[in-house]
């Protein structure tokens, strides 16, 4: 495998892991309430 292909696959794997991590946070109702309260506190 070439170096460019390995870098591209690593980047896609990192992006996928990050996306799954964010999705798992959004599936927790307590996180969503906390996020809404923090956003609301800005106003």
Backbone as XML, in Angstrom:
<?xml version="1.0"?>
<chain id="A" units="angstrom">
  <residue number="1" name="UNK">
    <atom name="N" x="0.834" y="-1.184" z="0.000"/>
    <atom name="CA" x="0.000" y="0.000" z="0.000"/>
    <atom name="C" x="0.881" y="1.251" z="0.000"/>
  </residue>
  <residue number="2" name="UNK">
    <atom name="N" x="0.447" y="2.226" z="-0.740"/>
    <atom name="CA" x="1.235" y="3.453" z="-0.821"/>
    <atom name="C" x="0.981" y="4.337" z="0.402"/>
  </residue>
  <residue number="3" name="UNK">
    <atom name="N" x="1.898" y="5.247" z="0.626"/>
    <atom name="CA" x="1.805" y="6.147" z="1.773"/>
    <atom name="C" x="0.559" y="7.036" z="1.677"/>
  </residue>
  <residue number="4" name="UNK">
    <atom name="N" x="0.228" y="7.496" z="0.478"/>
    <atom name="CA" x="-0.935" y="8.361" z="0.280"/>
    <atom name="C" x="-2.227" y="7.617" z="0.611"/>
  </residue>
  <residue number="5" name="UNK">
    <atom name="N" x="-2.297" y="6.343" z="0.232"/>
    <atom name="CA" x="-3.489" y="5.555" z="0.513"/>
    <atom name="C" x="-3.644" y="5.331" z="2.016"/>
  </residue>
  <residue number="6" name="UNK">
    <atom name="N" x="-2.551" y="5.069" z="2.692"/>
    <atom name="CA" x="-2.594" y="4.864" z="4.138"/>
    <atom name="C" x="-3.027" y="6.149" z="4.832"/>
  </residue>
  <residue number="7" name="UNK">
    <atom name="N" x="-2.511" y="7.288" z="4.387"/>
    <atom name="CA" x="-2.908" y="8.568" z="4.976"/>
    <atom name="C" x="-4.386" y="8.847" z="4.745"/>
  </residue>
  <residue number="8" name="UNK">
    <atom name="N" x="-4.862" y="8.561" z="3.546"/>
    <atom name="CA" x="-6.268" y="8.795" z="3.225"/>
    <atom name="C" x="-7.165" y="7.897" z="4.063"/>
  </residue>
  <residue number="9" name="UNK">
    <atom name="N" x="-6.802" y="6.628" z="4.201"/>
    <atom name="CA" x="-7.602" y="5.717" z="5.025"/>
    <atom name="C" x="-7.577" y="6.129" z="6.492"/>
  </residue>
  <residue number="10" name="UNK">
    <atom name="N" x="-6.440" y="6.586" z="6.969"/>
    <atom name="CA" x="-6.331" y="7.049" z="8.355"/>
    <atom name="C" x="-7.215" y="8.275" z="8.583"/>
  </residue>
  <residue number="11" name="UNK">
    <atom name="N" x="-7.224" y="9.177" z="7.628"/>
    <atom name="CA" x="-8.060" y="10.361" z="7.747"/>
    <atom name="C" x="-9.541" y="9.997" z="7.770"/>
  </residue>
  <residue number="12" name="UNK">
    <atom name="N" x="-9.947" y="9.099" z="6.890"/>
    <atom name="CA" x="-11.345" y="8.655" z="6.866"/>
    <atom name="C" x="-11.715" y="7.933" z="8.156"/>
  </residue>
  <residue number="13" name="UNK">
    <atom name="N" x="-10.808" y="7.133" z="8.684"/>
    <atom name="CA" x="-11.073" y="6.424" z="9.946"/>
    <atom name="C" x="-11.222" y="7.417" z="11.094"/>
  </residue>
  <residue number="14" name="UNK">
    <atom name="N" x="-10.374" y="8.437" z="11.128"/>
    <atom name="CA" x="-10.459" y="9.448" z="12.181"/>
    <atom name="C" x="-11.766" y="10.245" z="12.074"/>
  </residue>
  <residue number="15" name="UNK">
    <atom name="N" x="-12.141" y="10.613" z="10.876"/>
    <atom name="CA" x="-13.397" y="11.353" z="10.669"/>
    <atom name="C" x="-14.602" y="10.506" z="11.059"/>
  </residue>
  <residue number="16" name="UNK">
    <atom name="N" x="-14.569" y="9.236" z="10.725"/>
    <atom name="CA" x="-15.665" y="8.337" z="11.083"/>
    <atom name="C" x="-15.758" y="8.172" z="12.594"/>
  </residue>
  <residue number="17" name="UNK">
    <atom name="N" x="-14.628" y="8.004" z="13.258"/>
    <atom name="CA" x="-14.625" y="7.864" z="14.715"/>
    <atom name="C" x="-15.149" y="9.137" z="15.378"/>
  </residue>
  <residue number="18" name="UNK">
    <atom name="N" x="-14.734" y="10.285" z="14.888"/>
    <atom name="CA" x="-15.206" y="11.551" z="15.436"/>
    <atom name="C" x="-16.708" y="11.709" z="15.236"/>
  </residue>
  <residue number="19" name="UNK">
    <atom name="N" x="-17.192" y="11.357" z="14.057"/>
    <atom name="CA" x="-18.621" y="11.458" z="13.772"/>
    <atom name="C" x="-19.432" y="10.527" z="14.675"/>
  </residue>
  <residue number="20" name="UNK">
    <atom name="N" x="-18.947" y="9.314" z="14.878"/>
    <atom name="CA" x="-19.651" y="8.383" z="15.765"/>
    <atom name="C" x="-19.633" y="8.870" z="17.210"/>
  </residue>
  <residue number="21" name="UNK">
    <atom name="N" x="-18.548" y="9.481" z="17.623"/>
    <atom name="CA" x="-18.478" y="10.034" z="18.977"/>
    <atom name="C" x="-19.483" y="11.153" z="19.184"/>
  </residue>
  <residue number="22" name="UNK">
    <atom name="N" x="-19.579" y="12.043" z="18.211"/>
    <atom name="CA" x="-20.551" y="13.140" z="18.300"/>
    <atom name="C" x="-21.974" y="12.586" z="18.273"/>
  </residue>
  <residue number="23" name="UNK">
    <atom name="N" x="-22.226" y="11.630" z="17.423"/>
    <atom name="CA" x="-23.559" y="11.024" z="17.347"/>
    <atom name="C" x="-23.934" y="10.365" z="18.673"/>
  </residue>
  <residue number="24" name="UNK">
    <atom name="N" x="-22.993" y="9.700" z="19.310"/>
    <atom name="CA" x="-23.296" y="9.048" z="20.586"/>
    <atom name="C" x="-23.650" y="10.081" z="21.653"/>
  </residue>
  <residue number="25" name="UNK">
    <atom name="N" x="-23.045" y="11.272" z="21.603"/>
    <atom name="CA" x="-23.409" y="12.329" z="22.554"/>
    <atom name="C" x="-24.821" y="12.846" z="22.280"/>
  </residue>
  <residue number="26" name="UNK">
    <atom name="N" x="-25.183" y="12.986" z="21.023"/>
    <atom name="CA" x="-26.505" y="13.498" z="20.684"/>
    <atom name="C" x="-27.609" y="12.502" z="21.020"/>
  </residue>
  <residue number="27" name="UNK">
    <atom name="N" x="-27.276" y="11.234" z="21.178"/>
    <atom name="CA" x="-28.281" y="10.235" z="21.524"/>
    <atom name="C" x="-28.558" y="10.194" z="23.025"/>
  </residue>
  <residue number="28" name="UNK">
    <atom name="N" x="-27.810" y="10.958" z="23.814"/>
    <atom name="CA" x="-28.021" y="11.011" z="25.260"/>
    <atom name="C" x="-28.875" y="12.238" z="25.580"/>
  </residue>
  <residue number="29" name="UNK">
    <atom name="N" x="-30.088" y="12.031" z="26.086"/>
    <atom name="CA" x="-30.977" y="13.165" z="26.367"/>
    <atom name="C" x="-30.373" y="14.161" z="27.364"/>
  </residue>
  <residue number="30" name="UNK">
    <atom name="N" x="-29.648" y="13.682" z="28.358"/>
    <atom name="CA" x="-29.078" y="14.599" z="29.349"/>
    <atom name="C" x="-28.056" y="15.541" z="28.700"/>
  </residue>
  <residue number="31" name="UNK">
    <atom name="N" x="-27.315" y="15.049" z="27.735"/>
    <atom name="CA" x="-26.360" y="15.908" z="27.025"/>
    <atom name="C" x="-27.089" y="16.977" z="26.223"/>
  </residue>
  <residue number="32" name="UNK">
    <atom name="N" x="-28.171" y="16.587" z="25.591"/>
    <atom name="CA" x="-28.924" y="17.553" z="24.794"/>
    <atom name="C" x="-29.507" y="18.654" z="25.682"/>
  </residue>
  <residue number="33" name="UNK">
    <atom name="N" x="-30.010" y="18.291" z="26.874"/>
    <atom name="CA" x="-30.548" y="19.286" z="27.800"/>
    <atom name="C" x="-29.432" y="20.220" z="28.264"/>
  </residue>
  <residue number="34" name="UNK">
    <atom name="N" x="-28.278" y="19.658" z="28.614"/>
    <atom name="CA" x="-27.157" y="20.469" z="29.062"/>
    <atom name="C" x="-26.709" y="21.425" z="27.948"/>
  </residue>
  <residue number="35" name="UNK">
    <atom name="N" x="-26.627" y="20.943" z="26.730"/>
    <atom name="CA" x="-26.218" y="21.775" z="25.600"/>
    <atom name="C" x="-27.233" y="22.906" z="25.374"/>
  </residue>
  <residue number="36" name="UNK">
    <atom name="N" x="-28.509" y="22.591" z="25.445"/>
    <atom name="CA" x="-29.542" y="23.618" z="25.260"/>
    <atom name="C" x="-29.465" y="24.666" z="26.365"/>
  </residue>
  <residue number="37" name="UNK">
    <atom name="N" x="-29.221" y="24.230" z="27.607"/>
    <atom name="CA" x="-29.119" y="25.177" z="28.715"/>
    <atom name="C" x="-27.896" y="26.091" z="28.550"/>
  </residue>
  <residue number="38" name="UNK">
    <atom name="N" x="-26.783" y="25.545" z="28.068"/>
    <atom name="CA" x="-25.591" y="26.357" z="27.872"/>
    <atom name="C" x="-25.798" y="27.373" z="26.752"/>
  </residue>
  <residue number="39" name="UNK">
    <atom name="N" x="-26.464" y="26.955" z="25.695"/>
    <atom name="CA" x="-26.746" y="27.885" z="24.593"/>
    <atom name="C" x="-27.711" y="28.971" z="25.056"/>
  </residue>
  <residue number="40" name="UNK">
    <atom name="N" x="-28.739" y="28.568" z="25.819"/>
    <atom name="CA" x="-29.720" y="29.517" z="26.304"/>
    <atom name="C" x="-29.074" y="30.524" z="27.276"/>
  </residue>
  <residue number="41" name="UNK">
    <atom name="N" x="-28.091" y="30.099" z="28.035"/>
    <atom name="CA" x="-27.419" y="30.972" z="28.991"/>
    <atom name="C" x="-26.642" y="32.088" z="28.294"/>
  </residue>
  <residue number="42" name="UNK">
    <atom name="N" x="-26.333" y="31.920" z="27.034"/>
    <atom name="CA" x="-25.599" y="32.944" z="26.291"/>
    <atom name="C" x="-26.462" y="34.170" z="26.010"/>
  </residue>
  <residue number="43" name="UNK">
    <atom name="N" x="-27.790" y="34.010" z="26.086"/>
    <atom name="CA" x="-28.689" y="35.121" z="25.724"/>
    <atom name="C" x="-29.134" y="35.852" z="26.937"/>
  </residue>
</chain>
